[in-house]
């Protein structure tokens, strides 16, 4: 049985009747539209407040042709973007985006990465934020095909993008390990050529040429997550026992690298230094805790939402946004030999 004691929700017709005006006048008065004199506008607002009237979001969407919904999308495997805890890079960005979107009058939809599944055709959204797209990213193609505006967090040159400063981040990590005494640092990256991985390679190889160490790069499939980082690091340490530092931009790979180092009889933070890119849950709860980079994700997520809403409201599409420079968070994993 239904709950007969539950009060019915006031409608726009109720407000119009109590205020003695038409529904159109109520709509215009509450939304700042049309030519409604101030006395009438004030009366309508007073009546709406007394009736606890709340406009129907669904009805507003039907009138405007908008869903007032935005989404965060990514083709990155969940093994590296979220992980078993589901509290990784993707989720932290989503929470920041959701807070700003709500202030802008939009709800925020989280569509977690799901293997080869493309969520675009299942979503009723006005726009999207695409996180670190791969080359020829299928989600970017699907958004373009449907004519859905989107902003990219760290996309290819020429895209409407919010920069994650991958080059600066990679420089922080490589320089830090060298400064802490690593003479044979190696790099562990994903096989996917996302911009973050490409930047890490370029900065690392430039540092090797500049400093004089022999570059060693191991790869792992992103979809393998921590186990992929573990296997790549195990092979690297077995084949090159001189390696005394690992730069591991993907944090899931970094925790795998810690496991590989311990099993190889190395002391992480002593004769093996390890640093990663994202200062998230994995870095903070690793044993030992990992040196990482504060990417300023709150600022990045806010800039992305602001940019997307500006485009939806008819603003220029040519401007790119940039967050503040990343900062290094030094922890026990790079403390160096006593």
C-alpha positions as CSV (number, residue, x, y, z in Angstrom):
1,X,0.0,0.0,0.0
2,X,1.1,3.6,-0.7
3,X,1.9,6.0,2.1
4,X,-1.2,8.2,2.2
5,X,0.3,10.5,4.9
6,X,3.1,11.6,2.6
7,X,2.5,15.2,1.5
8,X,2.1,15.7,-2.3
9,X,4.7,17.8,-4.0
10,X,3.6,21.3,-5.0
11,X,3.4,21.8,-8.8
12,X,3.8,24.9,-10.9
13,X,0.1,24.9,-11.3
14,X,-0.3,25.2,-7.5
15,X,2.0,28.2,-7.5
16,X,0.2,29.9,-10.4
17,X,-3.2,29.4,-8.7
18,X,-2.1,30.7,-5.3
19,X,-0.3,33.7,-6.9
20,X,-3.1,34.4,-9.4
21,X,-0.9,34.3,-12.4
22,X,-0.3,32.0,-15.4
23,X,2.1,29.1,-15.3
24,X,4.3,30.9,-17.9
25,X,4.5,33.9,-15.6
26,X,5.6,31.6,-12.7
27,X,8.3,30.0,-14.9
28,X,9.6,33.4,-16.0
29,X,9.5,34.9,-12.5
30,X,11.5,32.0,-11.0
31,X,14.0,31.8,-13.8
32,X,14.6,35.5,-14.5
33,X,13.0,35.4,-17.9
34,X,10.6,37.5,-19.8
35,X,9.1,40.8,-18.8
36,X,7.7,40.2,-15.3
37,X,7.4,43.3,-13.1
38,X,9.2,43.2,-9.8
39,X,6.1,43.1,-7.6
40,X,4.7,40.0,-9.5
41,X,8.1,38.4,-9.4
42,X,8.4,38.9,-5.6
43,X,4.9,37.6,-5.1
44,X,5.6,34.4,-7.1
45,X,8.8,33.7,-5.2
46,X,7.0,34.2,-1.9
47,X,4.2,31.8,-2.9
48,X,6.7,29.3,-4.2
49,X,8.7,29.4,-0.9
50,X,5.5,29.0,1.2
51,X,4.5,25.9,-0.8
52,X,8.0,24.5,-0.8
53,X,7.9,24.4,-4.5
54,X,10.9,22.9,-6.3
55,X,11.0,23.0,-10.2
56,X,11.0,19.6,-11.8
57,X,14.5,18.9,-13.2
58,X,13.0,16.4,-15.7
59,X,10.5,19.0,-17.0
60,X,13.3,21.6,-17.2
61,X,15.3,19.2,-19.3
62,X,12.5,18.5,-21.6
63,X,12.0,22.2,-22.2
64,X,15.7,23.0,-22.7
65,X,16.6,19.9,-24.6
66,X,19.5,19.3,-22.1
67,X,20.0,16.6,-19.6
68,X,22.1,18.8,-17.3
69,X,24.4,15.9,-16.9
70,X,28.2,15.6,-17.5
71,X,30.3,12.5,-17.4
72,X,33.9,11.5,-16.7
73,X,35.1,8.9,-19.2
74,X,38.4,7.1,-19.8
75,X,39.6,4.1,-21.8
76,X,42.3,3.4,-19.2
77,X,41.9,-0.1,-17.7
78,X,40.4,0.0,-14.2
79,X,43.4,-2.0,-12.9
80,X,45.5,1.2,-13.1
81,X,42.9,4.0,-13.0
82,X,41.0,2.7,-9.9
83,X,42.4,-0.6,-8.7
84,X,40.8,-3.1,-6.2
85,X,40.0,-0.3,-3.8
86,X,38.2,1.7,-6.4
87,X,39.8,4.8,-4.8
88,X,42.4,5.6,-7.4
89,X,43.2,8.4,-9.8
90,X,39.9,8.2,-11.8
91,X,37.8,8.3,-8.6
92,X,39.6,11.2,-7.1
93,X,39.2,13.2,-10.2
94,X,35.5,12.3,-10.5
95,X,34.8,13.5,-6.9
96,X,36.4,16.9,-7.7
97,X,34.5,17.2,-11.0
98,X,31.2,16.3,-9.3
99,X,31.5,19.1,-6.7
100,X,32.2,21.8,-9.3
101,X,29.5,20.5,-11.7
102,X,26.8,20.6,-9.0
103,X,27.7,24.2,-8.3
104,X,27.3,24.9,-12.0
105,X,23.8,23.3,-12.1
106,X,24.9,19.9,-13.5
107,X,24.8,16.4,-12.1
108,X,28.0,14.4,-12.7
109,X,27.9,10.8,-14.1
110,X,30.8,8.5,-13.3
111,X,31.2,5.8,-16.0
112,X,34.2,3.7,-14.8
113,X,36.5,2.1,-17.4
114,X,35.1,-1.3,-18.3
115,X,37.4,-3.2,-20.6
116,X,36.5,-2.8,-24.3
117,X,32.9,-1.6,-23.4
118,X,32.1,1.9,-24.7
119,X,29.6,3.7,-22.4
120,X,28.9,6.7,-24.7
121,X,25.8,5.2,-26.4
122,X,24.2,4.4,-23.0
123,X,24.5,7.9,-21.5
124,X,22.2,10.9,-21.8
125,X,24.8,13.6,-21.3
126,X,25.4,17.2,-22.5
127,X,29.1,17.0,-22.4
128,X,32.0,14.9,-21.1
129,X,35.5,15.0,-19.7
130,X,37.8,12.5,-21.2
131,X,40.8,11.4,-19.1
132,X,44.2,10.7,-20.7
133,X,42.9,9.4,-24.0
134,X,45.1,7.0,-26.0
135,X,46.0,7.5,-29.6
136,X,42.9,6.9,-31.7
137,X,40.9,6.6,-28.5
138,X,37.5,4.9,-29.1
139,X,35.7,7.0,-26.6
140,X,36.9,10.2,-28.2
141,X,35.7,8.9,-31.5
142,X,32.3,8.0,-30.1
143,X,31.8,11.4,-28.5
144,X,32.7,13.1,-31.8
145,X,30.3,10.8,-33.7
146,X,27.4,11.8,-31.4
147,X,28.3,15.4,-31.5
148,X,28.8,15.6,-27.7
149,X,31.2,18.4,-26.7
150,X,34.1,17.2,-24.5
151,X,37.2,18.5,-22.8
152,X,40.3,16.4,-22.4
153,X,42.4,16.1,-19.3
154,X,45.8,15.7,-20.9
155,X,44.9,15.1,-24.5
156,X,47.0,15.4,-27.7
157,X,48.2,18.8,-28.9
158,X,45.4,20.8,-30.4
159,X,42.6,19.3,-28.3
160,X,40.7,21.4,-25.7
161,X,42.7,20.2,-22.8
162,X,43.7,20.7,-19.2
163,X,47.4,20.0,-18.9
164,X,48.6,17.5,-16.3
165,X,52.2,18.7,-16.7
166,X,53.6,15.2,-17.5
167,X,57.0,16.5,-18.6
168,X,57.4,18.5,-15.3
169,X,56.2,15.5,-13.3
170,X,58.7,13.1,-15.0
171,X,61.5,15.6,-14.5
172,X,60.7,15.8,-10.8
173,X,60.9,12.0,-10.4
174,X,64.0,11.4,-12.5
175,X,65.9,14.3,-11.0
176,X,65.0,13.3,-7.5
177,X,66.3,9.7,-7.9
178,X,69.6,11.0,-9.3
179,X,69.9,13.6,-6.5
180,X,69.3,10.8,-4.0
181,X,72.3,8.9,-5.3
182,X,70.8,6.5,-7.9
183,X,73.5,5.8,-10.5
184,X,71.6,3.2,-12.5
185,X,67.9,4.3,-12.5
186,X,65.5,2.4,-14.7
187,X,62.0,3.2,-16.0
188,X,58.9,1.0,-15.8
189,X,56.0,2.2,-18.1
190,X,52.9,0.9,-19.8
191,X,52.9,-0.4,-23.3
192,X,50.0,2.0,-24.2
193,X,51.4,5.2,-25.7
194,X,49.4,7.6,-23.5
195,X,50.9,11.1,-23.2
196,X,52.0,10.4,-19.6
197,X,54.0,7.4,-20.6
198,X,55.5,9.0,-23.7
199,X,56.6,12.0,-21.6
200,X,58.2,9.8,-19.0
201,X,60.2,8.1,-21.7
202,X,61.3,11.3,-23.3
203,X,62.4,12.9,-20.0
204,X,64.1,9.8,-18.8
205,X,66.1,9.3,-22.0
206,X,67.1,13.0,-22.0
207,X,68.3,12.6,-18.4
208,X,70.3,9.5,-19.3
209,X,72.0,11.4,-22.1
210,X,72.6,14.4,-19.9
211,X,73.8,12.5,-16.8
212,X,75.6,9.6,-18.4
213,X,73.7,6.5,-17.1
214,X,72.6,3.7,-19.4
215,X,68.8,3.9,-20.1
216,X,66.9,0.8,-19.2
217,X,63.1,0.7,-19.9
218,X,60.7,-2.1,-18.9
219,X,57.1,-2.3,-20.1
220,X,53.9,-3.8,-18.8
221,X,50.4,-4.0,-20.0
222,X,48.2,-1.5,-18.2
223,X,45.4,-4.0,-17.9
224,X,47.6,-6.3,-15.8
225,X,47.8,-3.7,-13.0
226,X,50.0,-4.4,-10.0
227,X,50.9,-7.9,-11.3
228,X,52.1,-6.4,-14.6
229,X,54.4,-4.0,-12.7
230,X,55.7,-6.8,-10.5
231,X,56.6,-9.1,-13.5
232,X,58.3,-6.3,-15.4
233,X,60.3,-5.2,-12.4
234,X,61.2,-8.7,-11.5
235,X,62.7,-9.3,-15.0
236,X,64.5,-6.0,-14.9
237,X,66.1,-6.5,-11.5
238,X,67.1,-10.1,-12.5
239,X,68.7,-9.1,-15.8
240,X,70.2,-5.9,-14.5
241,X,71.2,-6.3,-10.8
242,X,73.1,-3.0,-11.0
243,X,69.7,-1.1,-11.1
244,X,69.4,1.0,-7.9
245,X,66.4,3.1,-8.7
246,X,63.0,2.6,-10.4
247,X,60.9,5.5,-11.8
248,X,57.4,4.0,-12.1
249,X,54.8,6.6,-13.2
250,X,51.8,4.2,-12.9
251,X,51.1,3.8,-9.2
252,X,49.7,0.3,-9.6
253,X,52.9,-0.8,-11.3
254,X,54.9,0.9,-8.5
255,X,53.4,-1.2,-5.8
256,X,54.2,-4.2,-7.9
257,X,57.8,-2.9,-8.2
258,X,58.0,-2.8,-4.4
259,X,57.0,-6.4,-4.2
260,X,59.5,-7.4,-6.8
261,X,62.3,-5.5,-5.0
262,X,61.6,-7.1,-1.7
263,X,61.5,-10.6,-3.3
264,X,64.8,-9.9,-5.0
265,X,66.4,-9.2,-1.5
266,X,66.6,-5.5,-2.0
267,X,65.8,-2.8,0.5
268,X,63.3,-0.4,-0.9
269,X,64.4,3.1,0.1
270,X,68.0,1.8,0.7
271,X,69.8,0.0,-2.2
272,X,66.6,0.4,-4.4
273,X,64.9,3.7,-4.7
274,X,61.3,3.8,-6.1
275,X,59.1,6.8,-7.0
276,X,55.8,7.1,-8.7
277,X,53.7,9.8,-10.3
278,X,50.3,9.8,-8.5
279,X,50.2,10.6,-4.8
280,X,47.2,8.4,-4.1
281,X,46.1,5.7,-1.7
282,X,48.6,3.2,-3.1
283,X,51.5,5.5,-2.7
284,X,50.5,6.5,0.9
285,X,49.8,3.0,2.1
286,X,52.6,1.1,0.5
287,X,55.3,-0.4,2.7
288,X,57.4,1.6,2.7
289,X,55.3,4.6,1.7
290,X,56.2,5.8,-1.9
291,X,57.6,9.1,-2.9
292,X,55.1,10.5,-5.3
293,X,53.8,13.7,-6.9
294,X,50.9,15.9,-5.8
295,X,49.3,16.6,-9.2
296,X,46.7,19.1,-7.8
297,X,43.8,17.0,-9.0
298,X,41.2,19.3,-7.3
299,X,42.4,22.2,-9.4
300,X,42.6,20.1,-12.5
301,X,39.1,18.7,-12.1
302,X,37.7,22.2,-11.4
303,X,39.4,23.6,-14.5
304,X,38.1,20.8,-16.7
305,X,34.5,21.4,-15.5
306,X,34.7,25.1,-15.9
307,X,36.1,24.7,-19.4
308,X,33.4,22.3,-20.4
309,X,30.5,24.4,-19.1
310,X,31.9,27.4,-20.9
311,X,31.8,25.5,-24.1
312,X,28.3,24.3,-23.5
313,X,27.3,27.9,-22.8
314,X,28.7,29.0,-26.1
315,X,32.2,30.1,-25.0
316,X,35.3,29.9,-27.1
317,X,36.7,26.4,-27.8
318,X,40.3,27.5,-28.6
319,X,41.6,28.2,-25.1
320,X,43.5,25.6,-23.1
321,X,43.6,25.4,-19.4
322,X,46.6,24.7,-17.2
323,X,46.8,23.7,-13.6
324,X,49.5,24.7,-11.2
325,X,52.9,23.0,-11.4
326,X,53.1,19.6,-9.6
327,X,55.0,19.2,-6.4
328,X,57.1,16.3,-5.1
329,X,56.0,14.5,-1.9
330,X,59.2,12.7,-0.6
331,X,58.7,9.6,1.5
332,X,60.7,6.6,2.8
333,X,61.0,4.8,-0.6
334,X,63.6,7.3,-1.7
335,X,65.4,7.9,1.6
336,X,68.6,6.5,0.3
337,X,71.3,4.5,2.0
338,X,72.0,5.3,5.6
